[in-house]
Amino acid sequence: MNEGLTGLEQHEGTFLAWEKVTALYQFVRDSLENGWQPFELVVPGGQKLKDDEEFALNECNLAPAALLIFSWDAAVLSDIAAAGGKTDVLLKAALLENIKSMS
């Protein structure tokens, strides 16, 4: 049984083109088991989005569709590992159940 995403799965959300980047970050944060933990979203081409950007998704070339890469903030992840902590579970249990029931 997989407790988190292996890196091959996708988590999908639908947004209006004029919604702000902050709405995208909030969607991801609300989906995470550890929503307090800093993370990064990377757009095609390798540019990192900033979670405080007040730009609309279409202004960032994220509309009509985009595939973003998620990663934990490397410095914070390193600190957690050094303290003996783990971040094995990525998504909230309810979302994982939905993924299992859909497969």
C-alpha positions in Angstrom: 0.0 0.0 0.0 1.4 3.4 -1.0 1.1 6.0 1.7 2.0 8.9 -0.5 2.7 9.8 -4.1 5.6 8.0 -5.8 6.3 10.8 -8.1 4.4 9.2 -11.0 0.9 10.2 -9.9 -0.9 13.4 -10.6 -3.1 15.6 -8.5 -5.4 17.8 -10.6 -7.1 21.0 -9.9 -9.2 23.3 -12.1 -8.9 27.1 -11.9 -10.2 30.1 -13.8 -7.6 31.8 -15.9 -7.8 35.0 -13.9 -7.4 33.3 -10.5 -4.2 34.3 -8.7 -1.1 32.1 -8.2 -1.9 32.3 -4.5 -5.1 30.3 -5.1 -3.0 27.6 -6.8 -0.7 27.4 -3.8 -3.6 27.3 -1.4 -5.1 24.4 -3.3 -1.9 22.5 -3.0 -1.4 23.4 0.6 -5.0 22.2 1.4 -4.2 18.9 -0.2 -1.0 18.2 1.8 -0.9 16.2 5.0 1.8 18.7 6.2 0.4 21.9 4.7 2.6 24.0 7.0 5.7 22.7 5.3 7.2 24.9 2.6 7.1 23.6 -0.9 7.9 24.7 -4.4 6.0 24.6 -7.7 8.0 24.6 -10.9 6.6 25.4 -14.3 7.8 23.9 -17.5 11.2 25.4 -18.3 12.3 25.3 -14.7 11.0 28.6 -13.3 9.8 28.4 -9.7 6.5 30.1 -8.9 6.4 32.2 -5.8 3.5 31.6 -3.5 3.0 35.3 -2.8 2.7 36.3 -6.4 -0.5 38.3 -7.2 -0.3 37.5 -10.9 -3.2 35.7 -12.5 -2.6 32.2 -13.8 -3.0 33.4 -17.4 -0.3 36.1 -16.8 2.1 33.3 -15.8 1.3 31.2 -18.9 -0.5 28.6 -16.8 -3.8 28.8 -18.8 -5.5 27.1 -20.5 -3.5 24.2 -19.0 -0.2 23.5 -17.3 1.6 20.7 -15.7 3.6 21.8 -12.6 6.3 19.9 -10.7 5.9 19.8 -6.9 8.9 19.5 -4.5 9.4 20.1 -0.8 11.6 23.1 0.1 15.1 21.4 0.1 16.4 23.4 3.1 13.4 22.6 5.3 13.4 18.9 4.2 17.1 18.7 5.2 16.3 20.2 8.6 13.5 17.7 9.1 15.7 14.8 8.1 18.5 16.0 10.4 16.0 16.1 13.3 15.0 12.5 12.6 11.6 13.4 11.1 10.1 12.0 7.9 7.8 13.3 5.2 6.6 9.9 3.9 2.9 10.9 3.6 2.4 13.6 1.0 -1.4 13.9 0.5 -4.2 13.9 3.1 -5.7 10.5 3.8 -9.0 11.4 2.3 -7.4 12.3 -1.0 -5.4 9.1 -1.0 -8.6 7.1 -0.5 -10.1 8.8 -3.5 -7.0 7.9 -5.6 -7.3 4.2 -4.4 -11.0 4.1 -5.1 -10.6 5.5 -8.6 -7.9 3.0 -9.6 
